[in-house]
Amino acid sequence: TTAAWTCWKDGGTCSGVSYQAAGMQQLVTTIRNTGATNIIMAGGLQYSNTLTQWLTYRPSDPTGNLVASWHIYDFAPACSTTPYSTCWDSVVAPVMAQVPLITGEIGESDCAHGFIDPLMTWLDAHGGNYLGWTWDAWSGACGSGPVLISDYSGTPTNYGVGLKNHLASLVSSSPTATHTATATPTQTPTRTATRTPTQTLTRTSTRTPTRTPTASRTPTRTPTRTPTFTRTPTTMSVTTVDDHVMGISLNQFSYAGSGWTHCINCNEPSPAIFYDASQSWDSTLNDSVSISFNGTKVVYYAVLGPWHGIAGVSIDGGTEVRVDLYGAVKTGNVAVWTSPSMTYGSHKLKIRMTGAKNASSSGTVITLDRVNITN
C-alpha cells in the first residue's frame, strides 16, 4: 500500500508499528554522512519480497551506489498469478532496467528445484544476480524448508543440486576471451625497396619505421594478434535437467501434445526409483518433448517398463533413431540413448511418441526421466 511504502522510505510513526521506524532514506543518508561509498542494498516490503513501488519510493543516494534487494521463494513467489514470469516481467524487470538487482535469497521448501530453475533462467535473461538460501542442515528441513545441504560436509539436497547444476551450466556456456592468431606476420626477412643514394635493394628483418616515402610493398595495415571472443567452454562439465523443468528457454523441456502426464515425489519400490523422484510419460501418437541446450553431447534417461514402447529420438532435426523403452521390470533413471559428439554450440533434442513397440511389450508408452548435457 501507499502507507507501507511511505513508511518504508520516510519512517516515523507508521500504522500498525508500535515504535518510531527508521526509513530507508534516513539509513542511506546516515551511512553516506560517514563518508562510506559502499553499495547499499534496499530490500522491498514484506521481507524484501515485494518491489511493486520500489522505483517510486527509492531513497536518494548521492553516490549512485544503491541497488534493489529481492527475496523470493516458492512459498513467497512475489506474485499471486501464474505464470509467475509474466508478473516478474511487469513488476521486477522495470526495477532491473533502472538499478542493479541483487536477489539475496532464493529457495524452495519442497526439497526440489522446480521453482528456482525457471526463476534463475529468468534472472539470467534479465542480467540479475542471486544467492541460494540457506547453507544449513537443520534436521528434517529438506521438504519443509529451503536448505541447500543435508550435512556440513556439503552434501547437497535435491534443491541444492538444482542450484549447483544451474550455476555450473552458466560457467560452461560463458564466452571466454581467447587469443586467436589472425594472419600473424612472420619474423622472416622481407625485401623492402628504399630510396637510398645507391638505389640498391636492402634486406631487413626488422620493422624500421621512417617518416620518408618508401617504395615498399609492405601492406599499410599490418595484421595484429587480437583477442577474439569465442564460445569455447573453459572446463568440461555436465548439466542435469530433470523432466519437470519446463519452459521454452535453454535447458528447459517443452512438451507438445495433450497426452503428457507428469508426477513429482512419485518413487515406487526399487528399482522404480526416478531421478529427483519424478517422471513424465505419454501414450498419444506424435506427442513430443524437446529441449534446446548449448553443449557437445546429450544423454537421454528414461523409465523402462513392461508396457513401454519405442521412442523416436532426433537431434537438430536430423534422422530419427528408434529407442526401445521396454523392460520386464519397471526401472527408473536408465540411460537409453547418447548422442554422438557434436561441435560445441546450440543444439536441440526431440523425443517423439511413435506408437510402436516390441513384441514383448503390452503398451506403447514413452517416458522421460532426465537428460545429461555435456558442454
N, C-alpha and C positions, 0 to 999 in steps of 0.2 A: 504494500500500500504506500501511498504518498507519505503518510505519517511515519511509517517504518523507515523509508529511505531518508527522510529528513532527519530523523534521529540518528541514523547510520552516519550521515555526513556531519551534522552540526552538534549532536549530543544534547546535553541539557536535561530538562525534565521531560520524560517521554512516557506516553500512555503505556501502562502495564509494566513499567520498570520502577522499582521501589527506591532507586538511588539515582544520583546525578551521573548521567552517562557521558563518557568522553567520546566525541565524534571523531571520525576519520580525519577531518580537516585539522582538528586540534593535534592529533597524533602526528600527522605529517609535518605540520609546522614546528612542533616541538623537536622532532628529530632533525629537521633541517637547521634549526637555530643553534644546534650544537656544532654545526659545520660538516656533519656527515652527508655524504653524497651517494650512499649505497642505494641499491634497488629496494623499494618498499612494495610489498605485496598487499593489496587491499582486497580482502575477500568480500563477497556479496552477502545478502541476507540468508537467513536460515542455515547457519553453519557453512556459509560460503557456497551454498548450493544454488542460489537464485541471483541472476545477473540482469534481470529484466530492465532495471533503470540505472544500471551502473554508470553508463555514459552521462546520463542526465545529472547525476549527483556526484560524479567523481571529484575528489579533492584536487585542489590546485597544488602543483609541485613545481617550484622554480627550477629544479634540476632536470625535469623531464624524465626522471627515473622511477616513475610509478607504473606498476603493472597490475593487471586484474588477476585475482586468485579465484580458482573454481574447485569445488569438491563435488564429486559425483559418484553415485553407487547404483546398483541395480534396484535397491530399495528407496533410492532418492535420485531418480533419473533427471530431475530438473524440469520435467515435462509431464503432463498428465495424459497426453495423446500419443499414439503411435502412428507411423514410425517416429521414434524419438529424433532421428536425424533431421526431419522436417522442422521440428521445433528448434533444434540446435541451430539450424540454418537461419532462422528468423530472430533468435534471441542471443545466441552466443557468437555467431560469426560476425555480426556488426561490431561487437566489442573487440574482437581479434583484428578487425580491419583498422582500428584506430590505436590500440595499445597492445603490447605483448600480453599473452595469457599464459599463466602457469597453472596447470591443473595439478595442484599439490597433493590431491588424494583421488585415486580411482580404485574401484574394487567391486566385488560381488560376494554375497554371503551364501551362495549355493554350492561352494566347492567346485565351481566350473568357471568357464570363461566365455560363455555365450553372450554376455552383456558387454564385457570390456573389449572383445575383439572388434566389433563394428565401431565402438567408441574410439579406440585407438586409431583405427583406419580413418575415421572422420577427422580426428585431431591432426593426423599426419597430413591429410589433404589440405588442411587449413593452416598449416605451419604452427601447430600447437605443441605444447610440451606437457609431459605428465609423469607422475610418480605413483607407483603402486603402494597401497596401504593394506596390510601393515606387515612389517618384518617381525613377526611374533609367532609363538607356537603354543598359545594357551590351550589347555586341554579341552577337547571336544569342540573347538571353534570351527573346524572345517565342516561346512554345511550349515553353520549358524552364524558365521561371521567372516569378514574378509581377511583371512590370514594367508600369507604367501608361502609359509614354510610349515612343515609338520614337526620339525625338531631343529635344535640350534646348531646342527652341523650343516643346515641349509637345504635339507631335502624338500623339494617344492611340493606344494599341494597341486591339484589339478588347476586351480586358479593361478598359482604361481607358474606352472608350466605354460599357461596361455600367455602370460606377460613376458616370460623369458623368451619363448619362441618368437613372439612378435618383434621384440627388440632385436633378436638375432637376425630376423629377416630384413630389418632395416639396414643393419650393418652389411649384410651380404649384397644388398641391391643398391647401396650408395655409390655414386660416381666417385672415382678417385683420380687425382691428377697424376698422370704418368708421363714421363719424358719420352716422347716418340720422335725419333730422328727423322727429319724430312729433308731429303736431298742435302745431306751433310757434306760440305766441301772437304775434299781430301787434303792431306798435307804433302802432296807431291809437287815438284817444281812445275811451273807453268811458263809458257813462253809469253812474255809481255813486251810488245814493241814500245819503246820510249823514245821521245825526241831528245837525242843527245848529239853533241857536235860530230861524232864519228858516224852517226846514222847506223849503228850496229844493233843487232838483236842481243839482248842480255837475258840470262836465265836468273830467275829469282824464285825462291821458295818461301819467301816471307811477304806478308802484306805490308807494303811501304806506302802509306797514304801521302799523297802530294797534292798540292793546290794547282799544279800546272796541267794543262791539257795533255792527254795522252792518246795514243792511237791503240790503246789496249783492246783486246777482245774479251775483257773480263766483264761479266754482267754487272750492271749498276745495282741491282737488287740481289744482295748476297743471301742465299738461304741460310737460316739460322736454326739452331736447336731450340724449339719452343715447346712449352708444356701443352699437352692436349688432353682434354677431358675424355676419358673412355669409361664405359660401364663395365670394367673388369673387376670381378669380385676379388677382394683382398684376401679372404680366407675361405676355406671350404666349410660350409655349414649346411645343416638340414633343418627345414621348417616343416612342422607337422600341422596340418589343417584338419580338424575334426569335422565330421559330416554335418554337425548342427551350426557351423559357422556359415551363415547365409548372407548373401548380398550380391552386388554386381561389381564390386571393386576387386583389386588384386587379392589373391589368397582368400577368396570367399566363394562358396558354392552357389551357383544359380540353378535352381530346379525348374524344369519346364514340363508342364503337363499336370493334370489333376489327380493322378494316381499315387502321388508320393505320400508316404506315411513316415513320421519321424517319432522317435522316442528318446527320452533322456532319463538317466538313472534307471535303466531297464535291464541291467545284467541278469542273466539266468545262471543256473548251475553250470559249473565248469564242464566243458571248455567254451561254453557260450558266454565268454567274457569279452565285452566290446571295448574298444578304445574310448576312454573318457566316459564309459558306461552309457554310450548312445549309439544308435544306428539309424539308417534310413533305408526304405525299400519301396519297390514299385512293381506292379504286375500289369500295367497298361501299355499296350503296344506303342512304341516310338516315343514314349516319355523319355526324358533325358536329364542329365545333370552335367554341368560343365564348370570349370574353374580356370581362370587366367592367372598366370604367375610369371615371374622372372626367374630363370634358372637354367640348368643344363640337363636335368633328369627329373622324372616324377615316378613314384611308385604308388600303385592303386591297391588299397587294402579293402577287403570285403568280408562279409559274413557268409560262410558256406552252410548249406543245409540240404536235407533230403528233398525239399520241394523248390529248390532254386534252379534257375535256368541259365541261359547263356547271355552275357552282356556283350554289346558291341563297343569297343574302345578305340578311339582315334585321337591323334594328336595333330593340332594345327590344320584340321580339315583334311588330313591325309587318309590313306586306306584304313578302313575299319578292321580291327582284329577281333575275332571271337574269343571270349574268355568264359570258360565254364565255371559256374559258381556252385555246382552240385557238390555235396558232401554227405556221406552216410550219417555223420553225426554233426549237429549244429555246432559250428565253431566260429568264434569271432576273431577279428583283428588278424586276418590272414593276407599276406602279400600275394596277390593273384596276377599282377602284371607290372612289368617295369619297362619304361620307355627306353629307346636307345639313347646314347649320349648325344646331346644336341649343343649347338653353339649357344653360349650364354646370351640370353635376351628374353623377349616376350613370347610366351607360348600359351596354348590353350588345350586342356584335356577335356574330352567329351566322353560320357558313358551313356549308352542308349539301351533301352529295353527292346530286345529283338523279337520276343515271343517264342524263341527257340529253346530246346532243352535236350539233354541226352536221354537215352532210353531208360536209365535208372531213376530219373527224377520224376516226381509226381506233380511238378508245377514249373512255372516259368519266371518266378520272382527274381529280380536283380537287387543287389544290395550295395550299400556304401558305408564303410566304417571310418575311413580317413584317407589322406594321401600324405606322402613324404616328398618334399621338394628339395632337391639339391641345387645349390647355387652354381 
